[in-house]
């Protein structure tokens, strides 16, 4: 158990609406108090897929395509982080760290949890179409099993009434 | 399936508070915690109390109303109506008296469990409700969550650390898949 100190809360985001919703939800629930002495330190982590994993078995033209894919991924990552920063400012949450790491999201998240000794990891869940009830997004499922901390899986509600 | 709910008394005295209705709605959190006899669940409860209700700990005085509602759910495994015999012989249907006494023992156990839980909750200014259900834990918890629509569902994890943390308790896994609200899986400390 941690001593009296800030607990670390990590939110994993990717490009999808679900993780942005998860971030918003977390900000609302955990950081809505007006007192400045919050018990949690928030770290937002974005796992960026490596360009090589996308190009994969492209073939002869791979080397040429690489820099473009790399650039595109960087832009996508920046968009995500900007959205996240915007949300934090909107909710008046300060003292947030942001990290962007390359690699497979599962491993990245597990490593980050270990690095920061986080108390909670929050991730969204995709809810794939028809099979959404049967299968959690594979990343959140993997993390629920393998992360060394408590895991919160935030599901986006369907049409609210 | 039986469903009994008991409301524990409110732990904070209600003072004259001029809280505007909008704020009040925002502050109330409905948290559902699933308990069984495992250590892991109590740890989940304590952890949950510490972390989700810390906004009241800042010495803001007694002006705060209850910040949230905590619903504690305990699911009892259904008792089977027959008794497997020790020595050879056909299965024997238990007498009603035997069944009754086992049921009473079960109820007694749950009552103890729940009162421990309520005691733990008493330090924090939240309203506590307890619910006891009978049946298969996974399905019952999901059903309870569907009926009450909590903000968060908290479950413990068996913490089968010997298996190198590769396997969540099947109840928490099932719930994570089937429940519609956000779910928090609390793992025991190493």
Boltz contact constraints between the chains, C-beta under 6 A:
constraints:
  - contact:
      token1: [A, 1]
      token2: [B, 189]
      max_distance: 6.0
  - contact:
      token1: [A, 33]
      token2: [B, 55]
      max_distance: 6.0
  - contact:
      token1: [A, 35]
      token2: [B, 58]
      max_distance: 6.0
  - contact:
      token1: [A, 37]
      token2: [B, 58]
      max_distance: 6.0
  - contact:
      token1: [A, 39]
      token2: [B, 54]
      max_distance: 6.0
  - contact:
      token1: [A, 136]
      token2: [B, 177]
      max_distance: 6.0
  - contact:
      token1: [A, 144]
      token2: [B, 176]
      max_distance: 6.0
  - contact:
      token1: [A, 144]
      token2: [B, 185]
      max_distance: 6.0
  - contact:
      token1: [A, 145]
      token2: [B, 168]
      max_distance: 6.0
  - contact:
      token1: [A, 150]
      token2: [B, 186]
      max_distance: 6.0
  - contact:
      token1: [A, 150]
      token2: [B, 187]
      max_distance: 6.0
  - contact:
      token1: [A, 151]
      token2: [B, 185]
      max_distance: 6.0
  - contact:
      token1: [A, 152]
      token2: [B, 184]
      max_distance: 6.0
  - contact:
      token1: [A, 153]
      token2: [B, 176]
      max_distance: 6.0
  - contact:
      token1: [A, 153]
      token2: [B, 183]
      max_distance: 6.0
  - contact:
      token1: [A, 154]
      token2: [B, 182]
      max_distance: 6.0
